Structures are given as structure tokens and as C-alpha cells.
Amino acid sequence: MTKCCGAVAIVVVALLTGCSDSTPPKPKEAAKPPEAVTGRYAFYQVYGTARLWAPDVQGLRVASIPLNDVKGGPGESGAWEVTFVSPSKSKVRAFTYSVIEAGGNLHKGVFAGFEENFNAASQAKPWPIVALKTDSDVAYQTAAKKSADAIKKLEGSPMFYLLEQTSRFPDLAWRIVWGESVSASKYSVFVDASTGEFLDKVR
């Protein structure tokens, strides 16, 4: 019995010694700061949830939501609002996608708003999902090529990005706005969201 206990003690000591000689765990890397995303990326993050609400959803509007705590490149934003229409329900519903938890009713990830009646007489018209082929960052680059002088004058201005289909153009279009909103626009450019081509600019 004594020999058995002695053998066990030797094994335990060996195990402890082995553990003490092991390499200490590497410290965890610091978490990367949240990164802004493009409008098309946010749209498809929301799309799956929207289809659970209504399988026949069509796009209606995509709009950037600026966040002071998240800095992004051209065509990017820390949060987006994506609005869908369900023809079968005759309802419209807005969803948000944010890379952080923010103030108000803005939550990290996908968050669904309340459904409302769809006003078919509104300026914005529903569009098929496949119409969105050009992302917001690509649309910005197209706009920038036509706006070198304006960009110099408006350097540092906040940016706003809006995706809608209206009677102004035959196809779905991005509106790249130098300003906090369309109503506060200092200068804006329209880019076809299907072909990526320049459409028009408004001062």
C-alpha cells in the first residue's frame, strides 16, 4: 500500500512539474474598434430578417445613419436604416443595422421597427432586390470623379447616403450628399445603383 501511494505521489509531482514548465498563455489581443460598413452590406445583413417578416419583400429606401463613435471611409457609415415593402401585406417596415449599441432606439446588429401602411402615392417606389448592384462606396467614387472642385470646397463636411427609386430616373439610384441630410444638402450627386453610371448632380 505504501509503495502504491509513493508511486502515485511521484506521478502527481511529475504532472505538476510538467505544468509549471509549460508556456504561459498569450495575452488576448485588444479588440478591434468597430468599423463602418457600406450600404449594400447593411442591406443584406437586414434582408434575411425582413424575409421572415414577409417573403415577398421589395426594397424601398436605404439611408445612412452617422455615428460620432464610428469613423468610416467614403460610402460607409456606422449604421443604416433599410426600409422594405411587402406587396402582399400592403405594409412597409424599417429595419436598422448598426455596428455598435448607440443612443435612442439604435441597437447593435439588426433591429426591426414597427410595420406601417404603405402609401403607394409616395415619391419613392418599391424596387426588386436584384436592382441593387452598385454599392455605396463605388457610387461615391463615381460621384467624386465628377465633383473634384466641389469636394475641395466642402472638405470636412458630413456625408449622407440615400438609395431610392423615384420618377426622376428610370432606375434605382444612390444620392451622395455633402451634408447631414437631403434637406441640408450643400451638394449632391446621383449614381445609377444598377449600372454604376453617373446620372446628375445638384448644387
N, C-alpha and C positions, 0 to 999 in steps of 0.2 A: 504493500500500500504506500509506504514511504517512497519507494523507488518510483512508483507511478506518479505521485504528487510532484516529485522532483523533476520528472520528465516534463510534466505539464508546465511547471514553473519556467523551465528552460525555454519551452516553445513560446510562452507568453512574453518573456523578456526579449526573445528574438524578434517577435512581431512588433513590440513597442520600439525596439531599436530600429527596425526597418522603417517604421512610420516616421521616426524622428529624422531619418536620413532622406526622406522624400522631399522633392522640390516643393516649396510653398506655392500655394495657388496664386496665379497672376491677378493683380488688381483689376477690377472691372473698368472698362473704358468709359469715359464720360459720355453721357447720352448726347446724341447729335441734336442740335436745335431744330425745331420744326421747319420744314421747307415749304414754300408756296408751290402751288400746282397750277396747271393750265385749265382752261375752261372745259375742254373736251375730256380731260382726265376726270375732273369733278363730275361731269355729266354721266360718265359711265360708272362711276362709283355709286351714283344715285339710281341709275337706271334699273338695276336689279330689284331694289326696294320698291320702286314705282310700279314695276310689273306685278308685284304681289298685290298692290292696291287695285290695279286694273291691267289685265294682259294686253289690252289694245292701246296703251298709252302712245301719244304723239308728243313731240316737243312743242313748247310754246315760247319759252324765254330762258335764257341763261345770263346771269348778271354777276359781276364780281362784287365781293364784299371786302373792302380794305380792312386790314388789321394792323394796328401800330406795332404789335409784337412780332409780326412775321414779315420779313422783307423778302421780296421776290424779284425776279428779273422781268423783263418786258413780256407782257402777255400772261403773267402769273399773278395769283392772288392767294392770300391765306385762307379765304373762304369764298364760296359761291352759292348763289341761290338758283336752283333749277326748277322750272315750272313745267308741269305736264298737263295734257288734256286727255280725258277719256271720252271718246265719241259715244260709246255705249251708255255711259253714266250721265253724259252732258255735264260733267264736273271738271273742275280744274283744281290742281293741288300743287303747292310749292314745297320743295324739299331743300334742305341746306346741307352742304358738305364743308366741314372746317377741319383744319389740321391741328387745331387746339381748342380747348374749352375757353370760351370767351364770354363777355358780358351779355346781358339781355337774354334772349332765347336761342343763343348760338352755342351749339354743343359740338364736341369733337366727334368726327365721323359723320354719318348720315343721320339726319333728323327730319321727320315728316311733320309738315304743318297740317292745318285743317283743310278739308275739301270744301270747295265753294262752287256755286253755279257758274257755268261757263257762259260768258257773253259773246255770242257769235258775231255781234256787230262791232267788237273791239278792233282796234287797229292791227294788233298782232294776230297772225293766223297760225293754226297748227301746222306742223311740218313733220314729214316722215323721219324716222331715226337715221336712215341712211343718208339723209341730206347733209349731215354734219361730217364733212370730210376734212376740212381745214381747221387746225387748232388755233387757239387764240395767240400763241406765241408766233406762229407762222404768219397770221394775219397782221400782227404788229410789225413784223419785218417788211411786209408788203407796204404797209402804211408809211413806215419810216422812209422807204425809198422815195416816196412822193412828197415827203414833208421835211426835208433837211433844214430849210430855213425856219420853219415853224418850230421844230424841235429845239433849235438853238435858242429861240426866244422864250420858249416855255420850259426850258430845262429846270428840273426840280418840281414841276407841277405834279399833283396827284393824277393817277390814271384810273379810268373806269372802262370796263369792257362789257358790251351788251350784244347778245345774239338774238335776233328776231327775224321773222319773215313778215314784211308789210307790203303794201301796194306800191311802195317806192321802187322796189326792184323785183324782178321775176323770181329770183332765188333767195334762199336763206342768206342772211348777211351778218357779218360782225361789224359792230361800230366801235372803233377805238377812239376813246375820248380823252383829251387832255383836260382834266377837271375832275371834280368829285362825283359828278353825275351828268346826265344829258342836259338837264336844265341849267347846270353850272358850267357847261362846256365852253372852253376858250377856243377849241379847235378839235375837229374830229374827222375821221376817215372811215369810209365804208369799204369792206372787202368781202367778196363772194365767199361764203363758207363752204360751197361745193367745189368750186374751181380754184379758189385761192387768188383770184384776179382782183385788181384794184377796180372799184366802182365809182367812187365820188369822194369829194372832201367838202367840208362845211366849216366856215370860219365863224 
